[in-house]
Amino acid sequence: MYYKSFYAFDGKIPVPAVIRSYTEADFTELITIQSEAFPPPYPAELWWNREQLLNHVTLFPEGALCVEVNGELAGSVTGLKIRFDPEAPALQHTWSEVTADGYITTHQPDGNTLYIADLCVRPKYRKLGLGKELVQSLYHAVVEQKLERLLGAGRMPGYHLQASRMSAEEYLAGVVAGKWSDPVITFLLRCGRSPVGVVADYLEDEESGNYAALMEWRNPFL
């Protein structure tokens, strides 16, 4: 079981917080958090359900973490292990394929890569930097399990503003070069992630043109 206490900051004010493994006792609240983080018109059937969450804590509990602020659940992150070869031509995949629609039955115990399936923070807590802390807690799992990398595909919600003028690859390169920022990709860069490539038709997402940026954090101890 993972447990880490730390201080988040609300402006200049330290706020006690804890990141820990989530359990079945947290399922109802985790589903509520999904409804707050992804309100309509986001389809309610795409929020976590109890069967998915039970798979998370059963198949790979090391990748099922939540964060508490002053005793209230504020967000969660979920991952699974896969085998990934960055040199293989089959870089393309969908969120549905890699996560088995969130049920993570695709989890491979002998995998070399920790893949992030979901990162979710309650809107009222989003100024505390909790998303970054949750991602960094999964870096701990990568190191502890001697995996090669953490991998995940990030939305590019700013791309629709540039899509008529450039490709998704050019847009990502512009974000990395600092020509413009993107709400998700810039956040991932600040978390220490680096781009691997662009994935087409990753998730139905009009703002991103259904594209996502595949981004990794390499284990520095290997």
N, C-alpha and C positions, 0 to 999 in steps of 0.2 A: 504494500500500500504506500502511495506517495503522499507526503505531507510537507508543505513548506509555508512558513509564516514570513510575512514581509510587510512593508509599508508602501501602500500606493499614495499618490499625492493628488488631492483636490485643490488645484492651484498651489499654494504654498503650505497647505495643511496636510500633515501625515495622517493617513487613514489605515488602521490595522486591517490586514487581509490575510487570507489563507488559501493556498491552492492544495487540493487533496484529490484522491481518487473518489469518483462518485460511485454510489451504490444504489441498490434497488429502492432504498428509502428516499432517494432524491428524484425518482423518475417523474412524479407528478409536477414538481417544481421545474424540472428541466424542460418539460413539454410546455409549461406556461411561459418560460423564458423564450422558447422558440416562437410562440405566438406573439410575444412583444417585439422580438427582434425582426420577425418577418411577417408583418401585418398584411391584411388584404390590400391589394389584389393577389398577394402571394398565396398559392393554394394551401389550404389548411392540411390537406392530405400529405403534403411534403414535410410537415413538421415531424420531429421524431415521434415514434410510437413506442409503447412499452416493450414490444417484441424486439424492435431494433436496439433499444437501450439495454435489454437483457443480454443480447448478443455482444454488445460492446464490453460489458463488464465480465462476461464469461469467456469470450474468445481472446480478448487482448485487454485485460484490465489496466495494464501499464499505459495504454493510450487513451484511457477514459478519465479525464480530469475535469474538475470544476473549481470555481473560485468563489469564495465567500467574502463579503464585506460587512463588517459589524454583524456577523451571524446570518446574513441573508445571502442566498445564492445569487450571484451576479452574472455568471456566464459559464461556458464549458468549451472544451476542445476534445475532439475524438480522432483517433488515428488507428491504423492497422499496418501490418507488415506485408510488404510485397517484394518480389524480385524485380529489380530494375537494372537494365543495361543501357547506359547513356549512349553507347555506340550503335545500338540496334536501330534499324530504320523505322521500326514500329513505335515511334514516339507518340503517335496519335492514340487517344483513348477518350472515353467519356467518363463523367463522374459516375453515371449509372453502372458502367462496366467495372470500374476499378473498385467501387464500394459495394457492389451488389445491391444497388438502390438503398444504401445506408444500412443494410443488414450485416455488412462486412464478412459475409461467408467466404469472401475471397481472401481473407487473412491467411498468410503463409507463415507458419511459425519459424521456418528456416529462411525467411526473407532477409535481404540485405539493406532494405530501405523502409523507413517509417513514413507512411503516407497520411497526410492530414485529410480526413473526410469532412470535417466541419469545425468552424470556429464561430462562436456565438456569444455576444455580450449584451446584456440588458441595456436599452437606450439610455436610461438614467445614470448608468455607470460608465459610459463610453469615454468620458474625459479623464478617467483615472489611469489609463495605460494598461488595463487588465488584459487586453488581447495580446499585447507584446509579452507580458509575463506568462500567459498560458502557452504561447508558442515556445518561449525559452524553456519552459518546464519540459516540453517534449524533446528539446535538445538534450536535456539530462538523460532521458530515456535512450536516445540515440547513442550517447557516450556509454551509458551503463551497460547496454546490450551489445556494444561494439558493432553497431550498424555503420554502413558507409555514409548515409545521408538521411536528412529529412527532406521530403519532397511533397509538393502540393501545387495545385493549379489555382491561381488567383484570378478573379474577375478583373476586367478592365473597363469599369463603368464610364470612364471619360472618353473611351474610343469613339462613341457615336458622334461626338463633337468634331472628330477629325476624319471619320471614315470615308467621306467623299473625296478627301485629298491624299490619303495614304493607306498602305496596307497595315494590317494588325502588327506585323513584324516591325515596320517603320515606326509605328506609334510606341511600341514597347521600347525600341531603341532610343526614342526621344525622351521617354520618361527616365531611362537609365542615364542619359546624357544630361539630364537636368533642364531640358528645354521646356518641359511642362511637368506638372505633377498629376498623379492619378490617385483617387482616394484609397484604393486597395493596393496597387502595385507599389506606390511610394511607401505605404505602411510596411509592406513586406520587405522592401529594401532596408528600411530602418530596423527591422527585426533581424537583419543579417543575411537575408536570403539573396540569391543570385539567379538570374534567368537562365533557363536551359533551352527554352524555345516556346513557340506559340502552338497551342492546340486548338484546332477548329472543331466546331460543333460539340464543345465540351458539355455545355449546359444551356438550356433555353434561356437566353438572357439578351433582351433587346438592346440594352445600353452597351453591352460588350460585343454586339454582333455575333453572339454565340461563341466568341473566342475566349480563351483564357491563357494566361501566362504561366507556364510550368516553371516553378522556381524551387531551388534547393538550398540547403545548408549542409555543407560537407563536414563530416566528423574530423576535427583537427588533430585527433590523436591516432589516426590510422595512416 
